[in-house]
């Protein structure tokens, strides 16, 4: 999508240069006009006869503007004689296409042709966005008169050209203007799509501004008169164009106010940038009262005022306060350029400076150029804000993960302390009981100390496992001999049935970790097995997935605590409700699984005829 718009921007710039060259060469038309003059009818009541008798005519330049007013403007054109072989008519072409009423008088032929933005187009006039009025090419000189009345800016350009040349220029202008308006519409659509995804205020303001600018250009360039003019009553089209002009100015100034707000200007200056578009938005009240020309004049003054206020407000912004992706200096240069271009049409329409055709066309071209520049600015801004949001999101995610980790750490500490308090209390209470009875024997003291040491060691090993502080120390050992040592060390060694293979072999693993694993499994079988029942442990060589190794099975009959839940058996601190009546840390099987993972082994649990069976497997050699 950004690549498409970049290509569009380059195409538009090239296209505007070509169009500018075409309009610049437009004056090289056939010199069919010998002279042109103008006069102002302040009463608006003069007839053709009054105009013919008048003596206050002045020379008319190529373009002229009389500002806003109710006076009628008359133009007198002295046409040259046509050559003998000319058969096609001539065309009097009047621009710009937003003039309300234009009337052509040709006394030599008695023709009167009426057109204008306020009138529905008919005949040949409906085929062009300009006002086209045909006159016959006569073999002698004659004078024709053009009368113009308009509530909009009375800027006028009148030319007479052969019919064929007029058609060519009209098609070129229509394609050029249509392309610019379509491009402006694309930028508006892009902005609305971006706003829908981000709901960002600046992009939404730009989308609204570009939408009204596009629709206003569609009407002000004459396309509205050609497309929907034939179905509208007299005067409705000019009213729509006037209201769209007010909306375009209001939304444009509001967009700049929204954009400038992020640079933190002086509060009073920023409020002024917001006050101007609000004031302009109330101007349609003047139209309701019948002062349309005054409404449009004030609106053009509002453009100049709003741009000046925006520049002042931006100058009050401090670069240190304005933490924005687009540097303050860049935006200031853009706003100065934008203000310079957009002030020219307003100054011309108000009659304060001399008009020029390229400046008038700039009033439309800036809509597209502004879209191009603002697209680039907003694209850079969106990327910078997106990156900033991503960094904020990552920082928030890290802080949430850290908070969650700290929460789990606190919960585990709380569980650990509770478990230690409970497990230390049990053997100490046993010692106190035997002491009170006067029957404290060395073997009882030894068992109590062993139980407390087991709890402490499991806590230490579990902590090392969580902190990744344990690493397997690979060494070769005899699995049969290590298993026999573990059985002899368990608390009920006399109840253990040991089944060993005929042939011994070597196993490469961590001897201490394997001792802890087998010791925990045997200790669990002694504590939770049925009283007096036999505990069975077997060892044999076994293959898994093509890898040779050793397999142990430890089984015991179900005791008072019942059989554990297989789903939660290896969870940290998990103990079944019945098992909580006996001493235990809830860390044994958790530690067993963690150590086997380090030794590249596995553990499985199943029940067989009311017996709990644990199976562990270790590879002959670690990979």
Secondary structure by P-SEA (a helix, b strand, c coil): caaaaaaaaaaaaaaaaaaaaaaaaccccccccccccccccccccccaaaaaaccbbbbbccccccccccbbbbbbbbcccccccccbbbbbccccccccbbbbbbccccccccccccccccccccccccbbbbbccccccbbbbbbbbccccccbbbbbbcaaaaaaaaaaaaaaaaaaaaaaaaaaaaaaaaaaacccaaaaaaaaaaaaaaaaaaaaacccccccccccccaaaaaaaaaaaaaaaaaaaaaaaaaaccccccaaaaaaaaaaaaaaaaccccccccaaaaaaaaaaaaaaaaaaaaaaaaaacccccccccccaaaaaaaaaaaaaaaaaaaaaaaccbbbbaaaaaaaaaaaaaaaaaaaaaaaaaaaaaaaaaaaaaaaaaaaaaaaaaaaaaaaaaaaaaaaaaaaaaaaaaaaaaaaaaccccaaaaaaaaaaaaaaaaaaaaaaaaaacccccbbbbbcaaaaaaaaaaaccccccbbbbbccbbbbbbccaaaaaaaaaaaaaaaaacccccbbbbbbbbbbccccccbbbbbbbbcccccccccccccccccccccccccccccccaaaaaaaaaaaacccccccccccbbbbbbbbccccc
